[in-house]
Amino acid sequence: MIRGSVITALHKIVGKDNIFTEPEVLKVYAYDGTTNWIHEPDVVVLPTSTSAVAEVMKLANSERIPVTPRGGGTNVSGGSVPIMGGIVLGTARMNRVVNIDKENLSATVETGIVLNDLIVRLAQSGLFFPPDPQSFFGATLGGAIAENAGGPTCLKYGVTKQYVLGLEVVLPTGEIVHLGGRTLKNVVGYDLLHLFISSEGTLGVITSAELRLRSISPARKTVMAIYDDVEKASESVSMIFAEGVIPCKIELLDNWMINSIEGMMPLGLPKDADALLLFETDGMPEAVENETEKIVQILKNGSAVDVRVAKNADEANTYWAARRLGYAAIYARAKTVFVEDVTVPIGKMSTLIKKCKELARKYELEIVVLGHAGDGNLHPSILSDVNNKDLYDRSLKAMDEIMEIAIGLGGVLSGEHGIGLEKKKFLRRALEPAVVNMMKNIKSLLDPNDIMNPGKIWDDRT
Ligand SMILES: Cc1cc2nc3c(=O)[nH]c(=O)nc-3n(C[C@H](O)[C@H](O)[C@H](O)COP(=O)(O)OP(=O)(O)OC[C@H]3O[C@@H](n4cnc5c(N)ncnc54)[C@H](O)[C@@H]3O)c2cc1C
């Protein structure tokens, strides 16, 4: 519980319109993008400047009050849940595009901006920021940086860390630092910039970023391939790469997902298919035509039952809307969902899918598979219910096995959702003890009083 004098001090720092202690507001900030973990903060502040963020951190550090940074709260690993109470520091009111530099393909942006607003602003200048988590209508730039988010487009263009040139960060002690810069190349001492990307809000509050941008491609095409066996679909991905083609996106939906989406919003998806793959190519018009033709040929020569090329942008948008509806379909069908985020080498994807099917049978569970098939980042999602002990326990066992399987296949625990609360018990299984110690030493150095998003990544205090 925070003392009244601290609340008064916070009032002075952020102003009366940017601080909240009302129970109904605290409830809103108790969640992330799931309902798997719920814990209310004592107070929510929404500072409007970096200097105010710095003052909040100085106060919190001197009073040893936990601070949980929060963007859109769309993460699904518990990262933004204030499990030790204290202050939630939301960035929603620091959302300005400070500068767009078309000549240098870069922009200076405050991190509270919602990604879709950034997409719209950049598009007005013919530019885009490639990382495209499918939560872009709610997720912020800061959350994307703190989680090193990816999305379908990352197959061709790379993840968030490839598009951050510089950062302004407020450290847990309240010191403001600037890391990286505005140039693509930068080799000046240790690469501290990238230490903060995917730090899950545990090392500081990222207040502003210098982004690397790209020009919007003049042409794009979408292809849907239909399969009678989900494993054959994942094999097709390897065939495409083996032929030297790198599409912009490759996404996978299984039969459960196709039918659930159709049930929510009929889009004309093939309900009998065991799986479908969605491809997008982008670039100069002639290159896009050639690449699309090549993909269609490879898919037809392979095991696709049917291959459809979207005739126009509307049809393409319908296919991609179906993919975006994936999580809504899952969450509509279960009280508790474990959205896994394991990533394996692409050639091992069909093995992972096969093993998930076996686990579903073994534990009598519904395990849905969707994900970024092009980079081996799948989201096997276990439909569960926290109020049904037997079902919940079986789900936890299946989740444990999925982690072991992914590690055994040479993969990693998380491709984009982070460790947060969900996977911290697996950290020591996935990393060498010396590596975990190195990380913990860095954390202690930057956050000596352990006030910055405590209880995340590490298992020590919970
Ligand atoms: C429907 C749905 C689809 C999704 N699809 C994808 C996807 O395709 N790809 C993907 O990568 N993820 C996806 N996600 C996960 C999530 O949306 C991303 O991780 C997103 O980047 C989180 O952004 P946010 O602003 O909501 O961050 P939050 O959820 O608010 O926070 C996430 C973490 O970052 C920290 N944080 C937030 N802002 C800052 C800051 N300014 N400084 C320091 N730390 C900060 C928080 O403390 C927390 O640990 C999806 C989630 C949902 C619900």
The ligand as an ORCA input file, in Angstrom:
! r2SCAN-3c Opt
* xyz 0 1
  C      -4.752    -10.359    -30.455
  C      -3.276    -10.271    -30.191
  C      -2.392    -10.477    -31.243
  C      -1.012    -10.399    -31.019
  N      -0.168    -10.594    -32.076
  C       1.147    -10.454    -31.899
  C       2.046    -10.635    -33.000
  O       1.650    -10.926    -34.123
  N       3.363    -10.449    -32.761
  C       3.842    -10.108    -31.528
  O       5.050     -9.928    -31.383
  N       3.019     -9.959    -30.475
  C       1.700    -10.105    -30.619
  N       0.862     -9.938    -29.555
  C       1.436     -9.595    -28.227
  C       1.504     -8.057    -27.918
  O       0.462     -7.394    -28.560
  C       2.854     -7.442    -28.302
  O       3.868     -7.934    -27.467
  C       2.865     -5.905    -28.228
  O       4.084     -5.450    -28.739
  C       2.694     -5.360    -26.821
  O       2.534     -3.958    -26.889
  P       1.753     -3.148    -25.760
  O       1.883     -1.714    -26.031
  O       0.383     -3.658    -25.614
  O       2.642     -3.514    -24.476
  P       2.140     -3.899    -23.032
  O       1.317     -5.121    -23.114
  O       1.571     -2.729    -22.352
  O       3.537     -4.239    -22.342
  C       4.318     -5.313    -22.773
  C       5.629     -5.323    -21.974
  O       6.410     -4.196    -22.338
  C       6.650     -3.340    -21.211
  N       6.522     -1.976    -21.718
  C       5.474     -1.425    -22.385
  N       5.775     -0.169    -22.749
  C       7.029      0.075    -22.301
  C       7.895      1.208    -22.363
  N       7.543      2.340    -22.968
  N       9.114      1.104    -21.788
  C       9.510     -0.029    -21.179
  N       8.733     -1.124    -21.093
  C       7.508     -1.063    -21.650
  C       5.621     -3.744    -20.173
  O       6.104     -3.540    -18.866
  C       5.429     -5.225    -20.466
  O       6.426     -5.985    -19.843
  C      -0.519    -10.077    -29.730
  C      -1.413     -9.876    -28.674
  C      -2.773     -9.973    -28.890
  C      -3.713     -9.745    -27.731
*
